């Protein structure tokens, strides 16, 4: 639960926000914000191979999110 609480405190445009974390009747939960849009997997399923520019943009967003998580001791 402590890791989930740390994740819930992350605030970054490329990381889905955690809203709440806890335990109810022996079941642990982690509630996250709902994000509209298509996943990368969905994009690849729909259109096949993605172009280099789009792949680089996605990779850069992932790298920024990982850097933020690392700064907060998660990676």
C-alpha positions in Angstrom: 0.0 0.0 0.0 2.9 2.4 0.7 4.0 2.2 -3.0 0.5 2.8 -4.2 0.2 5.9 -1.9 3.4 7.2 -3.4 2.1 6.6 -6.9 -1.1 8.4 -6.0 0.8 11.5 -5.1 2.6 11.8 -8.4 1.4 14.8 -10.4 2.6 14.8 -14.1 0.9 15.3 -17.4 2.1 11.9 -18.7 1.0 9.9 -15.7 -2.6 8.9 -14.9 -3.4 10.5 -11.6 -4.1 8.3 -8.6 -7.2 9.4 -6.7 -7.3 7.0 -3.7 -5.8 3.9 -2.3 -6.8 1.7 0.5 -8.4 -1.4 1.8 -12.0 -2.3 2.2 -13.1 -5.6 3.8 -9.8 -7.2 3.0 -9.6 -6.1 -0.6 -7.0 -3.5 -1.6 -7.9 -0.9 -4.2 -6.2 1.8 -6.2 -8.6 4.3 -7.8 -7.3 6.3 -10.8 -8.6 9.1 -12.9 -10.5 8.2 -16.1 -8.7 9.2 -19.2 -10.5 9.5 -22.5 -8.7 8.5 -25.7 -7.0 5.7 -27.5 -4.2 3.6 -26.1 -1.0 3.1 -28.0 -2.0 -0.6 -28.4 -5.3 0.5 -29.8 -3.6 2.9 -32.2 -1.3 0.1 -33.5 -4.2 -2.3 -33.9 -6.2 0.2 -35.8 -3.6 1.6 -38.2 -0.7 -0.9 -38.0 2.9 0.4 -37.8 3.1 4.0 -36.5 5.3 6.5 -38.2 8.7 7.4 -36.7 7.7 10.9 -35.6 4.7 9.6 -33.6 6.8 6.8 -32.1 9.4 9.4 -31.0 6.7 11.6 -29.5 5.3 8.7 -27.5 8.7 7.6 -26.4 9.5 11.1 -25.2 6.3 11.3 -23.2 7.1 7.9 -21.6 10.7 9.1 -20.8 9.3 12.3 -19.1 6.9 10.2 -17.0 9.7 7.8 -16.0 12.0 10.7 -15.1 9.3 12.2 -12.9 8.6 8.8 -11.2 12.4 8.4 -10.7 12.6 11.8 -9.1 10.1 10.6 -6.5 11.9 7.4 -5.8 9.6 5.0 -7.8 12.0 3.9 -10.6 
